[in-house]
Amino acid sequence: MDIVTRCGVPRYLHNDLPLGNPLGPPGDRDSQRLSVERALKLAAEVNVPHVEISDLTWPGDGNWKSAYARIDDENKAALLKMGEENRQKKAEDKDNGLFR
């Protein structure tokens, strides 16, 4: 947040959620709508540099940060398997002419 404030970003709404989910959990239309409405309100009403921290939270125990991108003995095998499956799928897609 320091860099956003220091740069004087015109308007910034920060949702403290896992990467790839900036508006809320997948399929949670209420959270997503709330995020978009807040951002539009901020853009329409604030005329000076302003940072707003959302109170939107991730569902569950709220402890997603400690598990995010964690690799340990408990999940290492599963993550290796998921990585191999992902590489296999990408190779198949490439063979079929599909590119990202």
C-alpha positions in Angstrom: 0.0 0.0 0.0 2.9 2.3 0.6 3.9 2.6 -3.0 0.3 3.2 -4.1 0.0 6.0 -1.6 3.4 7.5 -2.4 2.7 7.5 -6.1 -0.5 9.4 -5.5 -2.7 7.0 -7.5 -5.9 8.9 -8.3 -8.2 6.3 -6.9 -7.5 2.8 -5.6 -9.8 0.2 -4.1 -7.8 -2.7 -2.4 -9.5 -6.0 -1.8 -7.1 -8.1 0.3 -7.9 -11.4 -1.4 -5.8 -14.2 -3.0 -4.1 -13.4 -6.3 -6.3 -14.2 -9.3 -9.5 -13.3 -7.3 -9.5 -9.5 -7.2 -13.2 -9.2 -6.9 -14.0 -12.1 -4.6 -14.4 -15.8 -4.8 -15.4 -17.5 -8.1 -19.1 -17.6 -8.4 -19.8 -15.2 -5.5 -21.7 -12.6 -7.5 -22.6 -10.6 -4.4 -19.0 -10.0 -3.5 -18.0 -9.3 -7.1 -20.9 -6.8 -7.6 -20.0 -5.1 -4.3 -16.4 -4.7 -5.5 -17.4 -3.2 -8.8 -20.0 -0.9 -7.3 -17.4 0.4 -4.8 -14.8 1.0 -7.5 -17.3 2.8 -9.7 -18.5 5.0 -6.8 -14.9 5.8 -6.0 -14.2 6.8 -9.6 -17.3 8.9 -9.8 -17.1 10.7 -6.4 -13.5 11.1 -5.4 -11.5 13.9 -7.0 -8.3 13.7 -5.1 -5.8 10.8 -4.7 -7.5 8.3 -2.4 -6.9 4.7 -1.3 -9.7 2.7 0.1 -9.2 -0.7 1.8 -12.2 -2.9 1.4 -13.6 -5.0 4.2 -14.3 -7.8 1.8 -13.0 -11.1 3.3 -12.3 -14.5 1.8 -14.7 -17.3 3.0 -13.6 -19.8 5.5 -11.4 -19.4 8.5 -9.8 -16.3 7.1 -6.4 -17.9 7.2 -5.8 -18.2 3.5 -2.6 -16.2 3.6 -0.8 -18.8 5.7 -1.7 -21.5 3.2 -1.3 -19.5 0.0 1.6 -20.8 -2.1 2.8 -23.0 0.8 4.8 -26.1 -0.1 5.6 -28.6 2.6 5.7 -32.3 3.1 1.9 -32.5 3.4 1.1 -31.1 0.0 4.3 -31.6 -2.0 3.3 -34.8 -3.8 -0.1 -33.4 -4.7 1.4 -30.2 -6.1 3.9 -32.2 -8.1 1.1 -34.3 -9.5 -1.0 -31.2 -10.4 2.1 -29.6 -12.1 2.7 -32.7 -14.2 -1.0 -32.9 -15.2 -0.9 -29.2 -16.1 2.3 -29.7 -18.3 0.7 -32.7 -19.9 -2.5 -30.7 -20.7 -0.5 -27.8 -22.2 1.5 -30.2 -24.4 -1.8 -31.8 -25.6 -3.3 -28.4 -26.3 -0.1 -27.4 -28.2 -0.3 -30.6 -30.3 -3.9 -29.7 -31.1 -3.0 -26.2 -32.2 -4.3 -24.5 -29.1 -2.3 -21.7 -27.6 -2.8 -19.4 -24.8 
